[in-house]
Amino acid sequence: EFARTWYKDYCLKYLAPKTQRSYKNHIENRIIPALGHIDINQLRPQHIMKFLEHLQEDGLRRDGKTGRLSGESIRYCFRVLSSMLQDAVQWQLIVSNPCTRVKAPRAEQADISLLEEDDIVVMLQALTAEPIKYRVIIMLAIDSGLRLGELMGLKWTDIDFPKGSISVTKSNQALSGKGIFTKDPKNRSSVRRVALSDSLLD
């Protein structure tokens, strides 16, 4: 009952639509089925630990793929649960958050695949016959390192040609059923000014 109240009173008011949907999926598909029968005042670290063990079992993926949930998915689910219970403490519904007495699941650092310089040269050569809008967005991605949502959130007013830079202040996201919407960047440090190369500015 509290999980759904928390989603309505906190998530829907303060989180971005994509995060809302992700939180709701974890609440409805994982947290409530596993822990929903336990009174919130009776929830103990042992329940959380057993829940985390359950998440490591086979057959829990909802994307149709075989195998177990990734460590990052389990860690994310734990964060949702802990955040929810921490607000329950703040709202004086429980005395303490049982998640603080459980070691957070470890997630292996994913390998980041980067293009080699030769690959970029081949790609830029292939782009020469494409319309200018596609050339610009690909070259801007290579030159600036902006996230996809940040690239999609740019406007002409964000470009400072005299100073040779671009201001990142917004991010666009696409969500099925909701369309495209604009939000603030991922975190405060994501609001920044990025220098651009002369060739890109040209």
Disulfide bonds with the S-S distance in Angstrom:
none
